[in-house]
């Protein structure tokens, strides 16, 4: 089943996001063959400012989807102010 995960960044999270980027990418490597889309959402007023992250991924069930969304480093370390799955 395909799942959509959207994590909305806290306004002051850019440095933390940069610090966790390698861990984020390493976590996603475990699902690379099942990712349909992944990207940051950029602020059109300042395209170097990240507003959020979106992922569309094929997973087996809701439990695996929760792991994918909530155990991801940005989510675990508080980069996101909101997370929608």
Kinemage of the C-alpha trace (Angstrom):
@kinemage 1
@onewidth
@group {chain A} dominant
@subgroup {mainchain}
@vectorlist {calphas} color= white
{ca unk a 1} P 0.000 0.000 0.000
{ca unk a 2} L 1.249 3.506 -0.726
{ca unk a 3} L 1.595 5.940 2.162
{ca unk a 4} L 2.140 9.696 2.142
{ca unk a 5} L 4.173 11.212 4.980
{ca unk a 6} L 4.468 14.973 5.410
{ca unk a 7} L 6.635 16.500 8.105
{ca unk a 8} L 6.308 20.253 8.613
{ca unk a 9} L 9.484 21.877 9.938
{ca unk a 10} L 9.618 24.061 13.012
{ca unk a 11} L 10.511 27.633 11.950
{ca unk a 12} L 13.898 27.433 13.715
{ca unk a 13} L 14.856 23.893 12.630
{ca unk a 14} L 17.141 24.548 9.649
{ca unk a 15} L 20.454 23.982 11.449
{ca unk a 16} L 19.126 20.864 13.145
{ca unk a 17} L 17.899 19.619 9.748
{ca unk a 18} L 21.377 20.167 8.298
{ca unk a 19} L 22.986 18.389 11.255
{ca unk a 20} L 20.698 15.356 10.780
{ca unk a 21} L 20.770 15.224 6.978
{ca unk a 22} L 23.185 12.277 6.696
{ca unk a 23} L 21.213 10.255 9.264
{ca unk a 24} L 17.983 11.110 7.402
{ca unk a 25} L 19.399 9.912 4.087
{ca unk a 26} L 20.831 6.749 5.669
{ca unk a 27} L 17.410 5.960 7.158
{ca unk a 28} L 15.750 6.448 3.757
{ca unk a 29} L 18.320 4.191 2.078
{ca unk a 30} L 16.566 1.273 3.778
{ca unk a 31} L 13.410 2.052 1.784
{ca unk a 32} L 14.974 3.406 -1.399
{ca unk a 33} L 13.519 0.692 -3.641
{ca unk a 34} L 10.018 1.481 -2.318
{ca unk a 35} L 10.105 5.289 -2.451
{ca unk a 36} L 7.991 6.805 -5.220
{ca unk a 37} L 8.736 10.404 -4.265
{ca unk a 38} L 10.744 12.260 -1.660
{ca unk a 39} L 11.632 15.884 -1.503
{ca unk a 40} L 11.866 18.963 0.637
{ca unk a 41} L 9.206 21.628 0.226
{ca unk a 42} L 10.954 24.962 -0.267
{ca unk a 43} L 9.798 28.462 0.569
{ca unk a 44} L 9.122 30.305 -2.699
{ca unk a 45} L 10.198 33.571 -1.036
{ca unk a 46} L 13.575 32.088 -0.147
{ca unk a 47} L 14.279 28.807 -1.941
{ca unk a 48} L 17.115 27.857 0.401
{ca unk a 49} L 14.609 27.705 3.277
{ca unk a 50} L 13.002 24.290 3.780
{ca unk a 51} L 9.414 24.316 5.015
{ca unk a 52} L 8.735 20.594 5.165
{ca unk a 53} L 9.487 17.138 3.760
{ca unk a 54} L 7.225 14.815 1.812
{ca unk a 55} L 7.585 11.120 1.078
{ca unk a 56} L 5.430 8.690 -0.865
{ca unk a 57} L 6.423 5.120 -0.100
{ca unk a 58} L 5.126 1.584 -0.655
{ca unk a 59} L 4.899 -0.224 2.708
{ca unk a 60} L 3.332 -3.450 3.910
{ca unk a 61} L 1.027 -2.110 6.607
{ca unk a 62} L 0.186 0.712 9.005
{ca unk a 63} L 2.768 -0.427 11.560
{ca unk a 64} L 5.551 -0.228 8.997
{ca unk a 65} L 4.247 3.190 7.915
{ca unk a 66} L 4.359 4.458 11.499
{ca unk a 67} L 7.951 3.224 11.810
{ca unk a 68} L 8.877 4.930 8.533
{ca unk a 69} L 7.312 8.249 9.572
{ca unk a 70} L 7.998 8.464 13.305
{ca unk a 71} L 11.382 6.719 13.595
{ca unk a 72} L 12.931 8.809 10.824
{ca unk a 73} L 15.681 11.046 12.304
{ca unk a 74} L 14.006 14.398 11.551
{ca unk a 75} L 10.835 13.187 13.274
{ca unk a 76} L 12.615 11.553 16.219
{ca unk a 77} L 14.834 14.558 16.901
{ca unk a 78} L 12.084 17.192 16.759
{ca unk a 79} L 12.753 18.921 13.419
{ca unk a 80} L 9.044 18.714 12.625
{ca unk a 81} L 6.356 20.758 14.332
{ca unk a 82} L 3.719 18.491 12.775
{ca unk a 83} L 3.763 15.111 11.070
{ca unk a 84} L 0.930 13.792 8.913
{ca unk a 85} L 0.796 10.185 7.832
